[in-house]
Every structure is written in C-alpha cells, then in structure tokens.
Amino acid sequence: MVTENGTWIMSGVDWDDPTCLHTVQDAIKLINKVGFLPLFQNDVPGFSLEEHTAPEYWWCGDPKVDPWEWRELIARSGEIAYGKFFDKKAGFIAKEWIPVFANFRRDGYDFDALWDDEKASRRQKKIMDCFETEDELYSNVLKQKAGFGKGGEKGFEGTLTDLQMKTYLCVKDFRQRKNKKGQAYGWPVAVYAKPEALWGYDFVTSRYSETPEESGKAIEKRIKKMFPGK
C-alpha cells in the first residue's frame, strides 16, 4: 500500500488470477506456508497479504472477501499470532514460528528479566504488569489500567507497539466494547494478550536453547527461500 496525493493505492492481483486469495482460509494457508507475513506491502516484493489479494475488496466490510476483516478472524482463530511485528506494522506469525520470533526479538529475555536488567522502560512495565492478573485486556481498558491517557502517562500506542515488536504481546481478538448493561456497542477494538497465555510458556520459549542470532538467521533464511532473489 502506497499513498499518492493523500489517497491509499493498494497493490494486489486480479480476482480471477489463480494466485489470488479469495477466503480467510486461503489467507491462513498462505501464512502457514510462508511462516510469517506482513499485512501490507513492504520492501520485499510479494511478502505481504496485500499483494495476494484483490484491491477492490479491501474495506468493503464483507468478512467473506475483505482482507481487512480477515485479520480479525485470523487473530481469533488461535492458529496464528497477529500484531505489529514487522517494522512496527501489522502482520501475522504462524504458530510454528512464534518460538523463533520470541527468541530472536526478546534476545532471550522474559519480560521480568528484561526489566531486572534495566532493558525495559517504565511505561512498558506498567503495561505488562496489567497482565499479571489478567489473561486478556481490551485496548481501552489496558490504557486506563496502565495509567495512560488524560492526566497520566503519554505514548501508549508507541509503547504497545514496542511490546508487540518484542513479541511480549499480541492481538488475541477484536471485540465490541460493552456498556454497564452488558450491551455491545461501537466498532470492535483490539483485545491484547501475552503469547504465553494463548499457547503456553513452554511452547513460546521452546527456542530459548538457541542463540537469538540463530533464530534471526532462521527467519532470514525462510524469507530468502520463499522469495528467492528478492
């Protein structure tokens, strides 16, 4: 996706192209095949969900064909991690590759150890502390509980993005908020969770036995294999 004169121009393929993804199941198959995939176009040609879909169906609102709606279904599936994992932009990581990314991005640190070694910010700690007693949190609730917003800490979105880039958090779901009567309202908002809460600590940290550099090389090798010469 590029911007021209303030207008978003989507890349992609024709609906009738044999490589075009038509359903969320098609998207899940591609993500699992590649291992990880950014949502939007980037510097590696073909390395995005955008470039394998029909541009005219983005933001049409029909979850059967709209890739923007698919991201919600994929996050909810429990098969794939969704979050801002690629250059602080959204994308997907297949379950098989979550331990590899966790080891590489965390540099071998659980968050508590990162904080103890003074490698985490106070803002990051305030957000992660909220998940000590909660398995999941709506983004608006997390913002309030962590002390951000009016009269509080600044930089909530940036801090949240940094924690996703380090794989300490991901988007578990998108849901409407509920009023005091328990009635749903408004647009769906992101629901965040620790990967460990979704797939278990032992699984997420199962590549801690190798060096972060080894995990990084595995990711690089996978990209070169799936997109040779690019």
Residue pairs with C-beta under 8 A, 6 or more apart in sequence:
1 8
1 9
1 10
1 11
1 40
1 41
1 50
2 8
2 9
2 11
2 41
3 9
10 50
10 55
10 58
11 41
11 48
11 50
11 51
11 55
12 20
12 50
12 51
12 52
12 53
12 54
12 55
13 19
13 20
13 51
13 52
13 53
13 54
14 20
14 54
15 22
15 54
15 56
15 57
19 52
20 52
20 53
20 54
21 27
21 30
21 49
21 52
21 53
21 67
22 65
23 64
23 65
24 63
24 70
24 73
24 74
27 49
27 52
27 53
27 67
27 70
27 74
28 74
28 77
28 79
28 80
30 37
30 49
30 52
31 37
31 49
31 74
31 80
31 92
31 94
32 79
32 80
32 94
32 96
33 226
34 47
34 94
34 222
34 226
35 93
35 94
35 96
35 97
35 222
35 226
36 85
36 91
36 92
36 93
36 94
36 97
36 101
36 219
36 222
37 47
37 48
37 49
37 91
37 92
38 47
38 48
38 49
38 85
38 86
38 87
38 89
38 90
38 91
38 92
39 48
39 49
39 50
39 71
39 89
39 90
39 91
39 92
40 48
40 49
40 50
40 89
40 90
41 48
41 50
41 51
42 48
42 86
42 87
42 89
44 223
44 227
44 230
45 51
45 227
45 230
46 52
46 227
46 230
47 223
47 226
47 227
47 230
48 91
49 67
49 70
49 91
49 92
50 58
50 67
53 67
54 65
57 65
57 66
57 67
58 66
58 67
58 68
59 66
59 68
60 66
61 69
62 69
63 69
63 70
63 72
63 73
71 82
71 90
71 92
72 173
72 174
72 188
74 80
74 82
74 92
75 82
75 170
75 171
75 172
75 173
75 174
76 172
76 173
76 174
78 198
79 94
79 95
80 92
80 93
80 94
80 95
81 92
81 93
81 95
81 98
81 167
81 170
81 195
81 198
82 90
82 91
82 92
82 170
82 171
83 90
83 91
83 164
83 169
83 170
83 171
84 90
84 91
84 161
84 164
84 165
85 91
85 92
85 93
85 101
85 164
85 165
85 167
88 161
88 165
93 101
95 199
97 219
97 222
98 167
98 195
98 199
98 203
98 204
99 203
99 204
99 205
99 206
99 207
100 207
100 215
100 218
100 219
101 167
101 215
101 219
102 167
102 195
102 204
102 205
102 207
103 205
103 207
103 208
103 210
103 212
103 215
104 212
104 215
104 216
104 219
105 165
105 166
105 167
106 114
106 166
106 167
106 168
106 212
107 212
108 208
108 211
108 212
109 117
109 119
110 205
111 120
111 124
111 128
111 168
114 120
115 124
115 125
115 128
120 128
121 159
121 162
123 146
123 148
123 153
123 155
123 159
124 159
124 162
124 163
124 168
126 146
126 147
126 148
126 153
127 142
127 146
127 156
127 159
127 160
127 163
127 169
128 163
128 168
128 169
129 146
130 137
130 142
130 145
130 146
131 137
131 169
131 193
131 194
131 197
135 193
135 194
135 197
136 172
136 173
136 191
136 192
136 193
136 197
137 145
137 191
137 192
137 193
138 175
138 177
138 189
138 190
138 191
138 192
139 160
139 189
139 190
139 191
139 192
140 177
140 189
142 160
142 192
143 149
143 156
146 153
146 156
147 153
148 154
148 155
148 156
148 159
149 156
160 169
160 192
163 169
164 170
164 171
167 195
168 194
168 195
169 192
169 193
169 194
169 195
170 192
170 193
170 194
170 195
170 198
171 190
171 191
171 192
172 191
172 192
172 193
172 197
172 198
173 190
173 191
174 188
174 189
174 190
174 191
175 184
175 188
175 189
175 191
176 184
176 185
176 186
176 187
176 188
176 189
177 184
177 185
177 186
177 189
178 184
178 185
179 185
195 204
196 204
196 205
207 215
